Amino acid sequence: MRRSAAAFIVATLVLILAASAAQAAQTEVNVRIEGDTETLFEGPILTDGHKVKGLSDSQWRRCNGLNAGANATAGPTPTTSSVDAMRIAGEPFDASWYAQYDDYFITRWGPDLQDELEYEYWGIVVNNVYTNVGGCQYKLDKGDEVLWIYDAFSERPRLALYPASYSAGAVPGTATATLNQPFEVEVDSWPTYSEGEPPASPTRTTTPYQGAEVAPVTTGAKGFQAVDVGSPDTIVTAANGRASITFTTPGWHRIKATDVVAGVETAIRSNRLDVCVPQALASNCGPLPADAQVRTPPTPLPEEEVPPVPPTEGPGPGNPGGGPSGGGQPPTVGDRVSVALESLDRSRIASGVVGVSWQIRDPGVGVRKWTIASKRLGRKGAGFVNRASGKAKTSARVRLPLGGTYRLKITFVDLLGRSASAQLGKVQVPGR
């Protein structure tokens, strides 16, 4: 009996130690949070999957890749890694919790709160790809690149900055230049919403970006970083995306790329490049700046136990293909965006123009874009043709070819890429 009891105690102790070790395991990932006017965080951190709590939430929520049954094992996620990054910066985050999705939808990182009136929302990119699941469902691996973008769906190009000598692999975060000698860089861009390959990949989908401003990075008291395009050291890329900069002082120099028109950034600013310029006869610049080294977030606050919410059937982050609800209910996008369609304006139909208006009753996770399409009736093989699109507004005018009868529909796409359509009815356009 004593021997059995001892064996039980040892086995229990082993299990406890194993569980503690598993809980303490952390993964190194790279986190970048591009805010409205500054980079709020950029660098490698050690992180794991754990519970998180938004500023306006009253509960701790699990966020470890097990959400909605997305993965078989737990691990770090884009949301937990970025929450940890903000804790390093001493900044909060906020989000809306959707029980039916078992996930958070981020509304704020640090000082930058989404602007629903201007349709400026946060979006996630992991390893250059916009994710199609929520930030608590996506399980990260070691070395993954997490990028959160403010106003992510405004159809701005996404920039990448790297040394012109770079040829393949992950875009480097550091480079070495020679004092008082030209150092050539290249800026490329991914097209809107592209699931792009690295700039120098054999299947590269990026293109050289002309007119990018490559400038020094200034760091504020909270660690936020801005691209100082007003600096006399700013250079502008040519048609091949390249430009040369000459460093006249030794040490670490930090640069980023952006594109500013009339004081507004028209591109999503690039990654930061830390350039070592050694002293004459020296081979290096010493340790990397502290915020470019791997950092560990502070110990979190005690977490309240929250029972897991089972995923529901139907559309959501775990089921991005969901469509509108039926049964005579208002058309929706992923059952989260309620749409009230108003009457068609036929007052200018003789000239081929018809007006359409609608009202978003509940934006849910947010609307990425809308599209109005027409299909000519009575013509064999005719399909729907897009006539108007946008990301804001609640009305549009559509021009239709004269002399035909058309069926109209409007399609909404939410921030997770889910779409749903509503029929607008038929319109007959007189001939000349």
Beta strands, then each sheet from edge to edge (+ up, - down):
strand 1: 27-34
strand 2: 39-47
strand 3: 93-98
strand 4: 103-109
strand 5: 112-113
strand 6: 122-126
strand 7: 129-130
strand 8: 145-150
strand 9: 158-163
strand 10: 174-176
strand 11: 182-190
strand 12: 207-208
strand 13: 213-219
strand 14: 225-227
strand 15: 235-236
strand 16: 242-246
strand 17: 251-258
strand 18: 260-261
strand 19: 264-265
strand 20: 273-277
strand 21: 332-333
strand 22: 337-341
strand 23: 353-362
strand 24: 367-376
strand 25: 385-390
strand 26: 395-399
strand 27: 404-414
strand 28: 419-429
sheet 1: 2+ 1- 8- 6+ 7-
sheet 2: 3+ 4- 5+
sheet 3: 9+ 11- 12+
sheet 4: 9+ 11- 16+
sheet 5: 10+ 20+ 17- 13+ 14-
sheet 6: 10+ 20+ 17- 13+ 15-
sheet 7: 18+ 19-
sheet 8: 21+ 22- 23+ 26-
sheet 9: 25+ 24- 27+ 28-
end
